[in-house]
Amino acid sequence: MQLDELKTRLNLLPPLADPHLPDNAYPAAVMMPVLPTAQGLTLILTRRSRHLRHHPGQVCFPGGRVDSTDMSLWEAALRESFEEIGLLPEQCQLLAQLQAQHTISDFALTPFVGLVQGEVNFKLNPGEVDELFQVPLEYLLEVRHHHLFTVNRKGLPQQVVFIRWHNTWIWGITAAIIHQLARQIAR
């Protein structure tokens, strides 16, 4: 997928519907950094530090809880991306905001698709991130790579998405966000 095609598809997304999230959910935002490379567009993912109390070692996007200093959810995603991987806010162009999702850890999580521009020198915060890697966006957007399972959580059925990339499993809210995007901009 080329950048122009991605931008066109994102521009055609329907308006965001109210996701009816719990009022007490903590607002949070993540960046889905899209990086143009010689091989095509890639999506940047991280692996959370294994020393963290919540979700250690899981694959995720840079992001986190909204601070009182953040003027918007987008600013929270930018700030967190800088804190976690050293991505400068001025290097990110907002391409799309996806519908917020409620996480198992009680966050109202809003994903943003951001185009990374210019030469990037990632600097991982070892207290938060163990690894940064890139996956071809085209691979992630092919729903045939998504494995959906239904599990019972608190007596209710819940769909969980898994995406395998080489020896890494992407799952949970990260895979759910990728799946949401893939379904929304499917050809």
N, C-alpha and C positions, 0 to 999 in steps of 0.2 A: 504494500500500500504506500502510495506517495503522499507527501504532505498536503498537497492541494486536495486530494481525494478525502483525506481525513478531515480537513477543515470543512469541506463541503458537507460531508456526512454529519459532522458535529453541528453545523449551522442548521441542519434540517431536523434536529432533535425537537420533539414536541415540548411545549412549555412544561415546567416542573409542576407536578401535582403535589398537593399537600400529603406527605407520607403518614400523617397522624401518629407522630412519635409521642411517647410518654412525656408529659410536662416536666417531670423530674429528671429526664435524661440529661447528661452533661454534654454541652455542645463541644464538638471536636471537628477537625478538618484534616484531610490528607491531600497530598499532591501526588498526582499520577504524572510524573515527569516523562515526557516524550522527547527523545533525543534523536535528531537526524544523524545518521552515520552513512558511510560509503556503501554499506550493505542494505540500507533502508532504515525505517523508523524502528527504534527500540523503546521499550518501557523500562524505566529504572525501578528496581525493587531492592529492598534491603532485608537483612536478617537481623532481627532484634538481638541485643546482647543476651548471652545466656545467664548473665548475672541479674537481670531485671526480675522484679517480683511478679509482674503481670506479663503473660504470653512470652516467656523467654525462648529465644531461638526460633521464633516463628518468622515467616516471610511476611513482609508488610511494605506499605508505602511510607515515605517520610510524612510525619504529621503527628497530631496529638490534640490535647485538650486546649480549648480557647483560654487565653489569659485575659486579665482585666485590661492589659495594655493593647490588645488587639482591637482594631477598629472594625474588623469584619472577619468573617470566616476565611475569606481569601487571604487576608493578612496573617491569620493564624497558620494557614498552610505554608505560606512563604516563610514565616518566622521559624516554624518547626523544621522546614527543609534546610534552612541555613544552619540551625543548631545541630541537626543530626548528620547532615552530609556536606555541609559547607556550600550549598547551592545558593548563589547570590540572588536576592529577590529581583534585581534588575535584569537578570538573565532568563526570567520566566515570563512568557506571554500567556495570558489566560485564554484558553481555547473553549472550555466548556465547564459548566458546573452540573454535576449529576445529582440525582435525587438522593437526599439524606437517607441513611439506613440506621436502624436501631441495632446496636451490638449486644452481645451476650454480657459484656462488662458495663452495660447501661450508658452507652454514649449515643448521642444523636450525631452520627458521623457523616459529614458532607465531603464528598470527593470532588476534586477539581482536576481537570486535564490541563496541564501546562506544557507549553513548548519551550524547551531549553535552547537558548540561543547563545552562540559564541563559544569560545574555548572555555571548557569547564575543568577546574581543578578540584575534584571532590576531596573533602577532608572529613573523614569519618570521626564522629564523636564516640570514642571507645566505651564510654559509659552507657551508650544507648544502642550502638550499631556494631555488629561483628563483621558484617560483609555487605558489599554493594555489588549488584550484578545487573546485567541487561538481558532482556528477552525480546526477540523480534516481535513487534506489535502485531504483525500479520498472524503469527502463530497463536498468540493469545486471543485474538479476535475470532479464530475459527472454533465455533462451538463444539465441533467434533472432538476437540482436545479437552473438553470440560466433562467431568464425571460427576453426576448428580446422585446423591443418596438422601434418603429420608431417614431421619433419626427422631426418636422421642425425647423431648426435652421438657421436663416438668409436666409430663402427661400430654403434651401437644406435639403433633408432627412438625418437624422443621427440616427444610431442605438445606443440605450442605454441599458446596461445590468444591471439587478438587481438580487441580490442573497440574499435570506433571511436566516439568522441564528438565530434561536430562535426569539427574539423580535427586532433584529437588521437588518436593510437593508444595504447591501453593494452595492454601485452603482457607477456610473461615471467611471473615469479612473481606479480606483481600481478594480472594477468588470470587466471592459474591459480587464485588464491585466490578471486576473484570468481566464477569458473566453478564451483568447488567449492561455494561457498555457494549459488549459484543452483540447482545440481542437488540439493543437500540439502534445500532448503526449497521446491522446486517445488510448484506447486498440484496 
